[in-house]
Amino acid sequence: MVKDLEDTVWIGLEYFANEGDELWEMPDRRFIEFAIDELASINVIDKADVLDATRIKVKKAYPAYFDSYKDIKVVQDHLCGVENLYCVGRNGQHRYNNMDHSMLTAIDAVKSILHPEEFKREDIWKVNTETEYHESKKAEE
Ligand SMILES: Cc1cc2nc3c(=O)[nH]c(=O)nc-3n(C[C@H](O)[C@H](O)[C@H](O)COP(=O)(O)OP(=O)(O)OC[C@H]3O[C@@H](n4cnc5c(N)ncnc54)[C@H](O)[C@@H]3O)c2cc1C
């Protein structure tokens, strides 16, 4: 049991994995040890200081831009035809939005509700129109 929480820190690690691949299938305990080893090897932590750890697998965390995604415009056009429907955020648009994009879509939705003549509902879809993953772009640069 931790005696003094003020002297502890929570560290979150994020690993990209696909369902069924080696990382995904690795048993929890082994994965946790692997992650602790990684942190120790880059001198972020001393292994002996780890008090507790947990692993959470999140399926379908990323919107997929393949297969029928090329037809997304058909879906968008249909949704835009539904009165009073404002599609915002990552899952609301099935788009690889980050936090900023997601908030922007919400801000645009509010503008559109308040001033529909000035801000068209369709324009909410103009935020983050790139169909590339930002991480892959960074890796290529
Ligand atoms: C692994 C990962 C790492 C990320 N890293 C970054 C990063 O470093 N920087 C960054 O800017 N962005 C990052 N993002 C993206 C960022 O998390 C999203 O862009 C942002 O959270 C999307 O906001 P949102 O409001 O659209 O959706 P969410 O934040 O997903 O909110 C949707 C909410 O709706 C709730 N919900 C769903 N269905 C229902 C229902 N039927 N009834 C009631 N509630 C429901 C969900 O529980 C959730 O709380 C990351 C995303 C992932 C998955």
The ligand as an SDF file (V2000), in Angstrom:
LIG
                    3D

 53 58  0  0  0  0  0  0  0  0999 V2000
   -4.8270    6.1510  -28.1580 C   0  0  0  0  0  0  0  0  0  0  0  0
   -5.1670    7.5890  -28.4880 C   0  0  0  0  0  0  0  0  0  0  0  0
   -4.2160    8.5700  -28.2890 C   0  0  0  0  0  0  0  0  0  0  0  0
   -4.5120    9.9110  -28.5820 C   0  0  0  0  0  0  0  0  0  0  0  0
   -3.5610   10.8660  -28.3690 N   0  0  0  0  0  0  0  0  0  0  0  0
   -3.8330   12.1540  -28.6070 C   0  0  0  0  0  0  0  0  0  0  0  0
   -2.8770   13.1640  -28.3430 C   0  0  0  0  0  0  0  0  0  0  0  0
   -1.7700   12.8980  -27.8760 O   0  0  0  0  0  0  0  0  0  0  0  0
   -3.2230   14.4540  -28.6260 N   0  0  0  0  0  0  0  0  0  0  0  0
   -4.4500   14.8100  -29.1420 C   0  0  0  0  0  0  0  0  0  0  0  0
   -4.7020   15.9980  -29.3560 O   0  0  0  0  0  0  0  0  0  0  0  0
   -5.3730   13.8620  -29.3850 N   0  0  0  0  0  0  0  0  0  0  0  0
   -5.0960   12.5530  -29.1370 C   0  0  0  0  0  0  0  0  0  0  0  0
   -6.0280   11.5810  -29.3930 N   0  0  0  0  0  0  0  0  0  0  0  0
   -7.2700   11.9800  -30.0220 C   0  0  0  0  0  0  0  0  0  0  0  0
   -8.2420   12.5460  -29.0090 C   0  0  0  0  0  0  0  0  0  0  0  0
   -8.3460   11.6470  -27.9300 O   0  0  0  0  0  0  0  0  0  0  0  0
   -9.5870   12.6780  -29.7120 C   0  0  0  0  0  0  0  0  0  0  0  0
   -9.4500   13.4750  -30.8560 O   0  0  0  0  0  0  0  0  0  0  0  0
  -10.6180   13.3300  -28.8220 C   0  0  0  0  0  0  0  0  0  0  0  0
  -10.6810   12.7310  -27.5560 O   0  0  0  0  0  0  0  0  0  0  0  0
  -11.9540   13.1920  -29.5050 C   0  0  0  0  0  0  0  0  0  0  0  0
  -12.9060   13.8940  -28.7580 O   0  0  0  0  0  0  0  0  0  0  0  0
  -14.4080   13.5610  -28.9220 P   0  0  0  0  0  0  0  0  0  0  0  0
  -15.1270   14.4780  -28.0170 O   0  0  0  0  0  0  0  0  0  0  0  0
  -14.7310   13.5350  -30.3620 O   0  0  0  0  0  0  0  0  0  0  0  0
  -14.5800   12.0450  -28.4570 O   0  0  0  0  0  0  0  0  0  0  0  0
  -14.2420   11.3200  -27.0910 P   0  0  0  0  0  0  0  0  0  0  0  0
  -13.1890   12.0520  -26.3180 O   0  0  0  0  0  0  0  0  0  0  0  0
  -13.9820    9.8950  -27.4930 O   0  0  0  0  0  0  0  0  0  0  0  0
  -15.5980   11.4570  -26.2870 O   0  0  0  0  0  0  0  0  0  0  0  0
  -16.7340   10.7340  -26.6420 C   0  0  0  0  0  0  0  0  0  0  0  0
  -17.4600   10.4040  -25.3470 C   0  0  0  0  0  0  0  0  0  0  0  0
  -18.7480    9.8760  -25.6400 O   0  0  0  0  0  0  0  0  0  0  0  0
  -19.0050    8.8030  -24.7960 C   0  0  0  0  0  0  0  0  0  0  0  0
  -20.0160    7.9620  -25.4430 N   0  0  0  0  0  0  0  0  0  0  0  0
  -19.8960    7.1430  -26.5130 C   0  0  0  0  0  0  0  0  0  0  0  0
  -21.0580    6.5550  -26.8100 N   0  0  0  0  0  0  0  0  0  0  0  0
  -21.9510    7.0160  -25.9200 C   0  0  0  0  0  0  0  0  0  0  0  0
  -23.3360    6.7930  -25.7100 C   0  0  0  0  0  0  0  0  0  0  0  0
  -24.0360    5.9730  -26.4950 N   0  0  0  0  0  0  0  0  0  0  0  0
  -23.9400    7.4120  -24.6880 N   0  0  0  0  0  0  0  0  0  0  0  0
  -23.2470    8.2730  -23.8910 C   0  0  0  0  0  0  0  0  0  0  0  0
  -21.9290    8.5280  -24.0440 N   0  0  0  0  0  0  0  0  0  0  0  0
  -21.3040    7.9130  -25.0390 C   0  0  0  0  0  0  0  0  0  0  0  0
  -17.6440    8.1040  -24.6360 C   0  0  0  0  0  0  0  0  0  0  0  0
  -17.6240    7.3140  -23.4750 O   0  0  0  0  0  0  0  0  0  0  0  0
  -16.7370    9.3290  -24.5330 C   0  0  0  0  0  0  0  0  0  0  0  0
  -16.6060    9.7940  -23.2090 O   0  0  0  0  0  0  0  0  0  0  0  0
   -5.7670   10.2430  -29.0910 C   0  0  0  0  0  0  0  0  0  0  0  0
   -6.7390    9.2480  -29.2690 C   0  0  0  0  0  0  0  0  0  0  0  0
   -6.4400    7.9450  -28.9840 C   0  0  0  0  0  0  0  0  0  0  0  0
   -7.5020    6.8810  -29.1620 C   0  0  0  0  0  0  0  0  0  0  0  0
  1  2  1  0
  2  3  1  0
  2 52  2  0
  3  4  2  0
  4  5  1  0
  4 50  1  0
  5  6  2  0
  6  7  1  0
  6 13  1  0
  7  8  2  0
  7  9  1  0
  9 10  1  0
 10 11  2  0
 10 12  1  0
 12 13  2  0
 13 14  1  0
 14 15  1  0
 14 50  1  0
 15 16  1  0
 16 17  1  0
 16 18  1  0
 18 19  1  0
 18 20  1  0
 20 21  1  0
 20 22  1  0
 22 23  1  0
 23 24  1  0
 24 25  2  0
 24 26  1  0
 24 27  1  0
 27 28  1  0
 28 29  2  0
 28 30  1  0
 28 31  1  0
 31 32  1  0
 32 33  1  0
 33 34  1  0
 33 48  1  0
 34 35  1  0
 35 36  1  0
 35 46  1  0
 36 37  1  0
 36 45  1  0
 37 38  2  0
 38 39  1  0
 39 40  1  0
 39 45  2  0
 40 41  1  0
 40 42  2  0
 42 43  1  0
 43 44  2  0
 44 45  1  0
 46 47  1  0
 46 48  1  0
 48 49  1  0
 50 51  2  0
 51 52  1  0
 52 53  1  0
M  END
$$$$
